[in-house]
């Protein structure tokens, strides 16, 4: 068995992964909070933004930032671009589906748990699809018990995340929820990674695929721009309280106009 190191850069990659996950989850919760005060297409747009932030940044980017610290002896590791992209789409779509399900007007504990289980399986699927995207001169085996534990962690983390998405309000609550979600997402990732056993094999052909750093740099650039855009949207859009206040003022103004029309001869 080849030497597997999950922290080849020390604590840099797990800390960076946790920060990225927390930022993505925090922004995603802020976006879903905006969705609660909207209806129709506006609500859909905010929920899509939440899915991109939580699924794309909070989960998928976190996974590949953490993978930068993964090495297997001296074996080169490359990534299948198609499978890696598919894992990102899976994370965003599954998280988006969970957000749409749990944000329905008739949401209930049963709906929340069901949404969390479906989303958790999807998140775990994204993780293992991302791992399957790795190409190296080695054969990978898995500890079934640790895989099952990682799936359970993913389901619990997803349920908690969806609960936060419909319950949290305010900057302090959102930040606290994101910190907890970051721990859960990173925990699921590393439990899944420790389930791996890697055995090197001789290969006369070069390992195909993109280097992790070459692949991640453009992705991080795009994600950073997208995150900045979503953050500006959150900052510039009115809060739920401001929308209620505006609605009350408009209602009072309309009542005064109606009373003036009624009193006019």
ABEGO torsion letter per residue (X at the ends): XBBBBABAAEAAAAAAAAAAAAAAAAAAAAAAAAAAABBEAAAAAAAAAAAAAAAAAAAAAAAAAAAAABBBEABBBBBBAAAAAAAAAAAAAAAAAAAAAAABAABBAAAAAAAAAAAAAAAAAAAAAAAAABBBBBBBBBBAAAAAAAAAAAAAAAAAAAAAAAABBEAAAAAAAAAAAAAAAAAAAAAAAAABBBBBBBBABBBBEBBAAAAAAAAAAAAAAAAAAAAAAAAABBBAAAAAAAAAAAAAAAAAAAAAAAABX
